[in-house]
Amino acid sequence: MDKRKQPRQPSKPVSRVGSMDRVSPTIPIRDIAMSRSWEGVSHRKPWETEVTAVIPCLDTPECVEVLVELLSLQTIKPNIVLIDTGSTQKHIGALRELERLNEHVELHELRFKGVIHASDPVAIAMDLAFSACATPYLFATHADCFPMRKDLLEHLVSVMKLQDVPVAGHEITPRVGLEVAGWVGHTATMFDMGFCDEHGLGWSQRRCCKLSGNSHRGNSTLGGYPDTEFLINEQLDKLDQQFGKPHRFITGKEENYKTTKDDLITHVRSYVSAKVYSSDHFIRASRDMDEAMVVASKNILEWKTY
């Protein structure tokens, strides 16, 4: 038979997922004919929920995997954004796989050749999170902080509405030489993004030091100034004074070098940073983390039943 006369075989349809080997490929979508390709092909778009949950990550995918599952089982199903701040290739590979297998998980990777202050990567990650958030609320938390309630996100949104405040979360730990009572961190803290946009709230330590006149390299006599949460809390302090009312509601308190256990969260404080910077504290924190992971696993099994 003359091969030139053979009927042309129909081309195989392009798979939405299989061709890119992802549950939900990142944008722009290149191999699918579609309008508005920048919106992606996820069944639930990132803005089609009420809350974005943000987790800065560093070298602890074992915690992140558990936390992602706990957040996925919340009564409000969040868009989950992981922002890696410099994990090893081994650990970042685990996070990439977690993103690949979960449509509602989005991974961003920050790679720095150097920063002025040790807290800069997380502060920059939080600024990225604020800019990228497409939902009315943003839930900021740590990789080593596990929800203890299936309705934690819903509860925090309700608290904000009841208290008429745009921010609700745990208070940061005490700092020597600096008054931080009433300041929130990114430990299980919910932010009203409409309010944050209206008032230009942010996390940049460069901007924080520029406005305060302090050194970006740090001041050990002033609570270790700056730190990740300082700019946004100083901005909120000014708004408290301007409007004569509080804009933060404190849902719990924490202590340095101690694991937080309350009815909202279990936070194995500094587990992530200690893994990189303090081997002694990491050994102690690891024991608490083992216990926290057992409790988290039990909660996952229970929450799946209702």
C-alpha positions as CSV (number, residue, x, y, z in Angstrom):
1,M,0.0,0.0,0.0
2,D,1.2,3.5,-0.8
3,K,1.9,5.0,2.6
4,R,1.0,8.4,1.2
5,K,-2.6,7.3,0.7
6,Q,-3.1,6.0,4.2
7,P,-5.8,7.9,6.2
8,R,-4.5,10.2,8.7
9,Q,-4.9,9.0,12.3
10,P,-6.7,11.3,14.6
11,S,-4.5,13.0,17.2
12,K,-4.9,11.9,20.8
13,P,-6.7,14.5,23.0
14,V,-4.5,16.4,25.3
15,S,-5.1,15.5,28.9
16,R,-5.6,18.3,31.4
17,V,-3.5,16.7,34.0
18,G,-1.6,13.6,32.7
19,S,0.3,15.4,30.0
20,M,1.9,17.6,32.7
21,D,2.1,14.9,35.4
22,R,0.4,17.1,38.0
23,V,-2.9,17.1,39.7
24,S,-3.2,20.8,38.8
25,P,-0.5,22.4,36.6
26,T,0.8,25.9,37.3
27,I,0.1,28.8,35.0
28,P,0.4,29.8,32.3
29,I,-1.3,26.8,30.7
30,R,0.6,26.1,27.5
31,D,-0.6,22.8,26.0
32,I,-4.4,23.3,26.3
33,A,-6.4,25.6,24.0
34,M,-8.3,27.8,26.4
35,S,-9.1,31.4,27.0
36,R,-7.9,33.1,30.2
37,S,-5.2,30.5,30.6
38,W,-3.8,32.6,33.5
39,E,-6.7,31.3,35.6
40,G,-5.4,27.8,35.5
41,V,-7.4,24.5,35.3
42,S,-8.0,23.7,39.0
43,H,-11.5,22.5,39.7
44,R,-11.6,25.0,42.5
45,K,-9.8,28.2,41.7
46,P,-7.6,29.7,44.5
47,W,-10.1,32.6,44.9
48,E,-13.1,30.3,45.1
49,T,-12.8,29.8,48.9
50,E,-12.9,32.1,51.9
51,V,-9.4,31.5,53.3
52,T,-5.8,31.2,52.1
53,A,-3.6,29.3,54.5
54,V,0.1,30.3,54.3
55,I,3.0,28.2,55.6
56,P,6.6,29.4,55.4
57,C,8.7,26.2,55.1
58,L,12.3,25.2,55.8
59,D,13.7,21.6,55.8
60,T,10.7,20.0,57.6
61,P,8.4,18.3,55.0
62,E,7.4,15.8,57.6
63,C,5.6,18.5,59.5
64,V,4.2,20.2,56.4
65,E,2.6,17.0,55.1
66,V,0.7,16.5,58.4
67,L,-0.3,20.2,58.6
68,V,-1.6,20.2,55.0
69,E,-3.8,17.2,55.8
70,L,-5.1,18.9,59.0
71,L,-5.9,22.1,57.0
72,S,-7.5,20.2,54.2
73,L,-10.0,18.7,56.7
74,Q,-11.0,22.1,58.1
75,T,-14.7,23.1,57.9
76,I,-13.6,26.0,55.6
77,K,-11.5,24.3,52.9
78,P,-8.5,26.7,52.4
79,N,-6.3,27.3,49.5
80,I,-2.9,26.2,50.9
81,V,0.2,28.2,50.0
82,L,3.7,26.8,50.9
83,I,6.5,29.3,50.7
84,D,9.9,27.6,50.9
85,T,12.7,29.8,52.3
86,G,15.7,27.7,51.4
87,S,15.2,24.0,52.0
88,T,17.8,21.4,50.8
89,Q,17.1,19.7,47.5
90,K,16.0,16.6,49.3
91,H,13.4,18.5,51.3
92,I,12.2,20.8,48.5
93,G,11.7,17.6,46.5
94,A,9.2,16.4,49.1
95,L,7.3,19.7,49.0
96,R,7.2,19.6,45.2
97,E,5.7,16.1,45.3
98,L,3.1,17.3,47.9
99,E,2.1,20.1,45.6
100,R,1.9,17.8,42.6
101,L,-0.5,15.4,44.4
102,N,-2.8,18.1,45.9
103,E,-4.8,20.4,43.7
104,H,-5.4,22.9,46.5
105,V,-1.7,23.2,47.4
106,E,0.5,25.8,45.8
107,L,4.3,25.9,46.3
108,H,6.6,28.9,45.9
109,E,10.3,28.7,46.3
110,L,12.5,31.6,47.6
111,R,16.3,31.2,46.9
112,F,18.6,33.8,48.5
113,K,22.4,34.1,48.1
114,G,22.4,36.1,51.4
115,V,20.1,38.3,53.6
116,I,20.9,41.0,56.1
117,H,18.9,39.5,59.0
118,A,18.0,35.9,59.8
119,S,14.3,36.7,59.9
120,D,14.3,38.3,56.4
121,P,13.3,35.2,54.4
122,V,10.1,34.6,56.4
123,A,9.2,38.3,56.4
124,I,9.7,38.3,52.6
125,A,7.6,35.1,52.4
126,M,4.8,36.8,54.3
127,D,4.9,39.8,52.0
128,L,4.7,37.5,49.0
129,A,1.7,35.7,50.7
130,F,-0.1,39.0,51.2
131,S,0.5,40.0,47.6
132,A,-0.6,36.6,46.2
133,C,-3.6,36.1,48.4
134,A,-6.9,36.0,46.4
135,T,-9.3,35.3,49.2
136,P,-11.0,37.6,51.8
137,Y,-9.0,36.1,54.6
138,L,-5.4,34.9,55.1
139,F,-4.4,32.4,57.8
140,A,-0.7,32.7,58.6
141,T,0.9,29.8,60.5
142,H,4.1,27.8,61.1
143,A,5.0,24.4,59.7
144,D,5.4,23.2,63.3
145,C,2.0,24.4,64.5
146,F,-1.0,22.0,64.3
147,P,-4.7,22.9,64.6
148,M,-6.5,21.2,67.4
149,R,-10.0,22.0,66.1
150,K,-11.5,21.0,62.9
151,D,-13.2,24.4,62.7
152,L,-10.2,26.5,63.6
153,L,-10.3,28.6,60.5
154,E,-14.1,29.1,60.8
155,H,-13.7,29.9,64.5
156,L,-11.1,32.6,63.9
157,V,-13.2,34.3,61.2
158,S,-16.1,34.2,63.6
159,V,-14.0,35.7,66.4
160,M,-13.0,38.6,64.1
161,K,-16.5,39.4,63.2
162,L,-17.8,39.1,66.8
163,Q,-15.0,41.3,68.1
164,D,-15.1,43.7,65.1
165,V,-11.3,43.4,64.5
166,P,-9.4,42.6,61.3
167,V,-6.8,40.4,63.0
168,A,-7.0,37.5,65.4
169,G,-4.2,35.2,66.6
170,H,-1.7,34.2,69.2
171,E,0.4,36.9,70.9
172,I,4.2,36.8,70.2
173,T,6.6,35.8,72.9
174,P,8.0,38.5,75.3
175,R,11.1,40.4,74.1
176,V,13.7,42.0,76.4
177,G,13.7,45.8,76.2
178,L,10.6,46.0,74.0
179,E,6.9,46.2,74.8
180,V,5.1,43.7,72.6
181,A,2.0,42.9,74.6
182,G,-1.0,42.6,72.3
183,W,1.2,42.0,69.2
184,V,0.4,39.0,67.0
185,G,2.7,36.9,65.0
186,H,2.2,34.4,62.2
187,T,1.3,31.7,64.7
188,A,-2.3,30.6,63.7
189,T,-3.3,34.2,63.0
190,M,-6.1,35.3,60.7
191,F,-6.0,38.5,58.7
192,D,-8.8,40.4,56.9
193,M,-7.1,41.1,53.6
194,G,-9.5,43.9,52.6
195,F,-8.4,45.8,55.7
196,C,-4.7,45.0,55.1
197,D,-4.9,46.3,51.6
198,E,-6.8,49.4,52.6
199,H,-4.0,50.3,55.1
200,G,-1.0,49.0,53.3
201,L,0.0,46.5,56.0
202,G,3.1,44.4,55.4
203,W,6.1,42.5,56.8
204,S,9.3,43.9,55.2
205,Q,12.1,44.2,57.7
206,R,13.9,46.7,55.5
207,R,10.9,49.0,55.5
208,C,10.4,48.4,59.3
209,C,13.9,49.5,60.0
210,K,13.7,52.5,57.7
211,L,10.5,53.7,59.4
212,S,11.8,53.1,62.9
213,G,15.4,54.3,62.4
214,N,16.8,51.0,63.7
215,S,19.6,48.9,62.2
216,H,18.5,46.1,59.8
217,R,21.3,44.0,61.2
218,G,19.6,43.8,64.6
219,N,19.7,45.3,68.0
220,S,20.1,42.8,70.8
221,T,19.2,45.4,73.5
222,L,15.8,46.1,71.8
223,G,14.1,42.7,71.7
224,G,16.3,41.5,68.9
225,Y,14.8,44.2,66.7
226,P,13.7,43.7,64.0
227,D,11.8,40.5,63.8
228,T,9.3,39.0,61.3
229,E,6.1,40.5,62.9
230,F,7.4,43.9,63.9
231,L,6.4,46.1,61.0
232,I,2.8,44.9,60.8
233,N,2.3,45.3,64.6
234,E,3.8,48.8,64.6
235,Q,1.4,49.7,61.8
236,L,-1.5,48.2,63.8
237,D,-0.4,50.2,66.9
238,K,-0.7,53.4,64.9
239,L,-4.1,52.4,63.7
240,D,-5.2,51.7,67.2
241,Q,-4.1,55.2,68.2
242,Q,-5.6,56.8,65.2
243,F,-9.1,55.2,65.5
244,G,-9.1,54.9,69.3
245,K,-9.9,51.1,69.3
246,P,-8.0,47.8,69.1
247,H,-7.5,46.1,65.8
248,R,-6.2,42.8,67.2
249,F,-7.8,40.1,69.3
250,I,-5.4,37.8,71.1
251,T,-6.5,34.1,71.0
252,G,-3.6,32.7,73.1
253,K,-0.2,33.3,74.5
254,E,3.2,31.6,74.0
255,E,6.5,31.3,75.9
256,N,10.0,31.2,74.5
257,Y,11.5,27.7,74.1
258,K,8.2,26.0,75.3
259,T,5.7,24.1,73.3
260,T,2.3,25.8,73.2
261,K,-0.7,23.5,73.9
262,D,-4.2,25.0,74.1
263,D,-7.6,24.3,72.7
264,L,-6.7,25.9,69.4
265,I,-3.2,24.7,68.5
266,T,-0.2,22.7,69.4
267,H,2.9,24.6,68.4
268,V,6.3,23.0,68.9
269,R,8.0,26.4,69.0
270,S,11.3,26.8,67.1
271,Y,11.3,23.2,65.8
272,V,11.9,24.4,62.3
273,S,14.5,27.1,63.0
274,A,16.3,24.9,65.6
275,K,16.8,22.2,63.0
276,V,19.0,24.6,61.1
277,Y,20.4,26.8,63.9
278,S,20.4,25.0,67.2
279,S,21.0,21.3,67.5
280,D,20.6,21.3,71.3
281,H,17.1,22.8,71.2
282,F,16.2,20.7,68.2
283,I,16.8,17.5,70.2
284,R,14.5,18.8,73.0
285,A,11.9,20.0,70.5
286,S,12.0,16.7,68.6
287,R,10.5,14.9,71.6
288,D,7.6,17.3,71.7
289,M,7.2,17.0,67.9
290,D,6.9,13.2,68.1
291,E,4.1,13.6,70.6
292,A,2.4,16.4,68.6
293,M,2.5,14.2,65.4
294,V,0.8,11.3,67.2
295,V,-2.0,13.6,68.4
296,A,-2.2,15.2,64.9
297,S,-2.5,11.7,63.3
298,K,-5.3,10.8,65.7
299,N,-7.1,14.1,64.9
300,I,-6.8,13.4,61.2
301,L,-8.4,10.0,61.6
302,E,-11.2,11.4,63.7
303,W,-11.9,14.5,61.5
304,K,-12.2,12.2,58.4
305,T,-15.3,10.6,60.1
306,Y,-17.4,13.8,60.2
